[in-house]
């Protein structure tokens, strides 16, 4: 049986940064320390452990060096081509007409060595397409600008589009939003409670048990500090012709692009302790990020980590052009819903306009979810056993997987069927006028660039092509 060979790599293709083997070899060393470090400490055989760790590091360096030598990338027609592999040759082509965004990430080790990771997000992709690890910082910025220019159909040498800063999160607000988070407060209360208990118990065994019980509270505080403060440190939201740009991070920095047309849904959330400050956060479902891990999804779904209500409302109107979700008239849930939501049924409401469907819910933790009609993936009616007994049903307006979940809860069956049918029809009509997959194409049709492009991320799932050769 004849096997098609991968095309030879063109001479003009480039290699990754020469320090890439060092960064990849570090992972092998960390693995060796994690596996054998504790055993070495207990047995006292530190010399033997040191030799083992060194051997792991050398193997990692050699593997990284071979991977670096055989990995090259460059433009091949209307695609970015990445060739890799020594024994099993792989050639991956990322179509530029499906390109959604190019993100630049700089892990702590990369910042120390002056290198960056380039992540390519494409419509219909399940994860980042062949991330380039690692490039020099200037090379990563230039390649990102060239990719976006080619995707837009303009000259490849066009420099990166200028930007206008929309919102910067003040450090004091970010710190206070972390302190007022539920996880942080719960952790502090838990630790204080155990500390008070220590005053009444003098027994050493009890003291040790109480101190060890503080670990969950310490973990909760650490998670809250890192999730809100560490990841969103120095958060900047900027506007440019290619969409919204996000820069953030304390140790690992992230430069992310969120074209408005890629936004599948937006959720405005307000925890109870933020209500006195009128603070909210904005989370989004974004096409191209749906197949990532939960940790990556949390990092890429935050549009604003904390903002005043007015600031968030302004950003919301820009992300969803042509609509003002906060002004959409809402219809409340019927009275039987009080049996299933005794404290929050009056907050259950939904509304629609020509562009979006809006869902409101929550008493202690308030949510306002907005989904554009054109981004609706499906509409379904769900009725649980208690709902059947009470004569109620819920309507789910589905988008791409992510943190935004639009559920019109606890409606009368006839109303639920009408909502589902009408929303399906609105989605069908909206898709006819939605713009093409190239989310920067509309800028070629306008004399003045505006960051309000659309791309719903649907279409054939083959956002890149790949061929292997044994």
N, C-alpha and C positions, 0 to 999 in steps of 0.2 A: 504494500500500500504506500503510495507516494505522499509525503508530508510536505506541505508548503513551508518554505523557508522564510524567516523574517528578513525583510529588506535590510541590506547593510546600512549601518549607521552613517549618515553623511558626515563629511569631514568638518563642516562648520558647526556641528553640535558641540555644546559646552558641557563641562563636568561641574559637579557640585563643589562647594568650598573645600579646600584641602584639609581643614580641621574636622570635616565630617567623620572620618574614622575615629578620631579621639572622642567625639561626643557619643558615638555609637558603642565604642569600647567601654565607656564609663558604665553603661548598663550591665555589662557582664561582670564588672568589678562589684557593682552594687548587689547583684544577684549572689555572688560568692560571699559577700559580707553578711547578707541576710540569711543565707543557708547555714554557714559554718561559724559565724561570729559568736553566737551564744554558746555553742558546744566548746569552742576554743577557750572562752572565758572560764567555763566550768572546769575544764580539764587542765587548763594551764599550758596547753601546747600552742602558744602564740607563734612560735617560730614556724612550725609546720603549717599553721593557718596562713601565715604571711606568704609562704611559698605557694600555697594553693591559690590564694587570692591573686598573686602576681601572675600565675599561670592562666587563670581565668581572664585577667586583663590583657595578657599577650594574645590569647586566642581571640578575644573580642576585637582587639586592634587589627589583627590579621584579617578577620572576617569583614570588619568595617572597611579596611583598605581595599580588599577585593571588590566589595560592593561599590565603593566609590569609583574605582577604576573602570568598572563595566557599566556604570550609570551615566548616561548622557542625555541631554534634552535640547530641543530646538523646535522651530516652526517648520511644519511640513504642509504647505498649502494653507487650508483654512482650519488647521488643527495644531495644537501643541503636542508634539510627539516626545515620549519619554521611553528610552530603551534602557533595560537593566537586565541583570542576571548573568552569571558566568556559565554554568552548565545548562540551566533552563532559561534560555533567552526569552525575554518578554518585551513586547513593543506595544505601548499604550498610546492611543491618540484621543485627546480631549477636544471635542468639537467646540470651536469658538462661538458658533451661533447658538450654543446651548449654555454658554457661560453665564452664570448668575453673579458671581462675585469672586474676588481674589482677596483672601485674608492673610495678613502677615502676623505670625505669632513669634514671640521671642521668649523662650524659657530662660530661667535664671542662668543656667550654664551658658546658653547662647548669648545672653547679654554680656556676660563676662568675657566671652571670646569674640564678640562683635559679629555674630551670625544670626540669621533668622530662618524661620520655616515659612514656606509659601503653601497655602492650602487653596485648592481650586474647588469651588462649589458650582455644580451644574444642575440645570433643571432635570428632574427625574432621577438624579443620582441618589443612592442610598447613603453615601458617605463622601468625605473629601476624596477627589479623584487624584490619585498618585501624588501626595504631598511631596514637595521638594525640600528635603532635609539634608543639608542646610546651604544657604546662600549668604554671601556678604550682604550687609544691610543695604548698601547703595544698590547692589545688583538686584536685590529683592524688590526694592522700590521701583527701579527702572523696568524690571520685567512685569511687575504688576500694572504699571502705567501702559506698557506696550500691549499686554493682554486685553485690558479694558478698551484701548483704542482700536485694536483689531476687531474686538467683539462689536464695537459701535460702528464699524465700517468706515473709520476715519484713518488718517495717516498714522502708520505705526510709530513714527518718531514724535507724535504729539505728546507733550509733557503731561504729567498728571493734572487733572482739572483742579482749579482753585476751589477753596471751600470757605464757608462762612460758619463760624461757631454759633450754634443754636443754644446750647446749654452746657454749663460746667457745674458739676456737683460740688458745692463747697465741702471742705474736709470736716468742718464742725457739724454740718448737717448729716454727712455720711456716718460720722461717729455716733451722733445721737440716735439716728435711725437704727444703728446696730444695737445700741444700749436698750432701745425701746422695742426690740424684736422679741417675739414670744420665746424663742429658744434661749436667748441670753437671760431674760428675766427668770424663766423656769430654772435654768442652771444655777443662777445666783440664789434663788429662794431655796433650792435643794441643798446647796452647800451651807448656807446660813443655818438652815434647820439642823443639819448634822453638826455644825459647829456649836450650836446651843446644846445639843444632846451631849456633846463632849464635856460640858461643864457639870453635868450631873452623874457622869460615869467615870470613875477613877481606875477601874480595872484595866490592866494593860491589854488583855485580849479583846475586850470590848472596844477600847480605843483604836486598836489596829483594825478591827472590823469596820468601825465607823469611818476611819481615814480611807480605807480601801473602797468604801461605799461612795466616797466623794468623786471617784473617777467618772461615773456617768455625767455628773454635773459639770466637771471640768471639760469633758469631751463636748457637751452641749454648748458651753461658752466658747470653746475653741472653734467649733463648727460655725457658730453664729458670727464670730469675729472674722473668720476667713471667708465665709460665703458672702457676706455683705461688705466688709471693709477691705479685705485683702484682694478679692477679685475686682472690685469696683473702685479701687483707689485711683485718684486723679482721673475720674470719669469725664470724658468730653464727648458731646454729641455735636457733630458738624453736618452741614448741608452742602452738597455739591451737585453738579450735573449728573453724576453717576449714582446719586442716592444719598442716604445717610451714612456717615462714617462715625465709627465708635472707636475710641482709644481708652484703654483702661488697664489696670493691673498694678500690683505692688511688686511682687517677685517676678512672675511671668506676665509679660505685657502682651496685649492683643490689639491688633488694628483690624477692624471688621467693617465691611460694607454691607448695608442693608438697603437695597433699592426698594422704594415704596411698592413697586409692582410685584415684588416677591412676598410681601406681607400677606399671609393668608387669614390672619385674625389677630385682634389686639384685645388684651385684657387689662383693665384698670383695676388695681387691687389696693385696698386700704385696711391694714391691720387695726385692731381696736386701739392700741396705744399710740398710733399715728394720728388718730382722729383729732386730738386737741391741737395739733400743729397743722392740720389740713394737708398732710402729706399723702402721696400715693406713689405707686410704682406702675410702670408699663411693661408688660410682657407680650411677646409676639410669637406667632407661628410663622416660620420662614421657610419658603420652598428651598430645597437643597440641603437643609440641616436636619430633616426629619429622621434620617437613618443613623444619626450619631448616637453615641453612648449617652446615658442620662447625665453624666457629669459634663460632657461637652455641650449637650443640649441646654443645660442650665446656664452655661457661660454665654452661649450664642443667642439666647431667647430674651435677654434683658435689653429693652430699649431705653428705659430710664430706671435706675435703681431706687431713686427717691427724688421727688420733685413736689412743688406745690401744686394744688389742684389746677390753678390757672396755667402754669407752665405745661403740665401734662395735657391739658385740654388743647393748647395751641399745637403741640406736637401731634396729638391725635388727629387734628383736622388736616395737618400736612401729610401725614402718613396715609390717610384715607381721603384723598382729594374729592371734592364735590359733595361731601357729606359732613354734618356736624352731629356725631352720635349722641352728644350730651343734650341735644335739642329734640331728639326723636320722641314723639308722644308714645307713652307706654300703656299697655293693657295689663291689668292686675289679674292674678290667679283667682279662681272661684273660691267661695267659702269652704267647700269640702276639703280644700288643701290644708286647712288649719289642723286637721286630724293627723296629717303626716309632717307638717312643719308648724307646730303650735306656737313657736316664738318667732318664726320668720316668714310666715306665709304672706304677710302684707308686703314684704319686700320682693316677692316673686313677681316679675313683670317682664314683658317683652314688647318690642315695637319694631317697625320697619319704615324705611323710606325708599326712595328710588335706587339707592346704592347699597345699603347695608341692612342687616338684621341685628338688633341690639337685645341683649338679655341681661337682666339685673337680678341679683340674689345676694343673700348673706346679711346677717345682723351684726355679729361680732366681727366677722371678717368679710368686708363688703367687696363684691365683684361686679364689674360692668364689662361684659364681653361683647365685642363687635366683630362681625364676620361680613365681608363684602359678598354680595350676591354672586359675583363672578367667580369667587373662590370656593363656593360650596361644592364639596366633593359628593355628598349624598345627604339625603334627608330620610330619617327613619322614626317610626313610632314605637315606643317601648312601654309595656304595661305590666307591672309586677303584680303579685297576688293581692297585696293590700290595695293597690290602685284599682284592680278589677272589682274588688268588693265595694270600694267607695265611688266607683264610676269615674275614674281619672286615668290619664295617660300622659306621657312625656314625649316631647319631640326633640330629637337630636339633630342638630345641624353640623355635619361632620366636615372638617377640613383636613389638611395634612397632619400627621401625628405631631404633637407638641404640647406645651403647657396650656394652650387656650382651648377650652371645652365649652361649646355653646349648647346648653340644654334648657329648653323651654319646659319647665317642670310643672306637673300636676294640673293638667287642663282637662276639661270635659272631652269625652271621646270624639264627639262631632266637631268640636273646635280644634282638637288636635289633628284630625284628618284634614280639615280645611287649611290649617297652618302648613302642614306638610305638602299638600298639593300646590298651594300658592307659592311656597318657597321654592319648590322644584321648578315651577314655571318661571319665577323670577330669575333663578340661576341659569336656566336655559336661554332666556332672552339676553341676560347680561353677558354670557360668554360669546354671543355673536358680535358684540361690540368691543370685547376685550382686545388688547393690543397683542402683537405677535410675540414669539418666544424671546427675540432679541430685545431685552428690556431697555437698551439705549437707542433703539431704532427711531423712536419718536423724536429724539433730539435732532435727527437729520432732517426732519420735516418742519422744524420750527426755527425761526430766526433767533429767538431768545431761549436758551436752555432753561428748563424748569425741572426740578426733581420730583416728577409725579408720574414716572413711567409705570407700566404694568407688565407683569409676566406671571402667569398662574402656575407655572411649573408642571403643567400637564403635557401629555404627548408621549411619544415612544420612550421607553425607559432607557434605551441605549444612548446615554449621554457621552460615552466614550467607547472606543473599540480597543480590543486587546487580542494579541495573538501570541501563543506560546510555541516554543520549539524545544523538544527534548534533545 
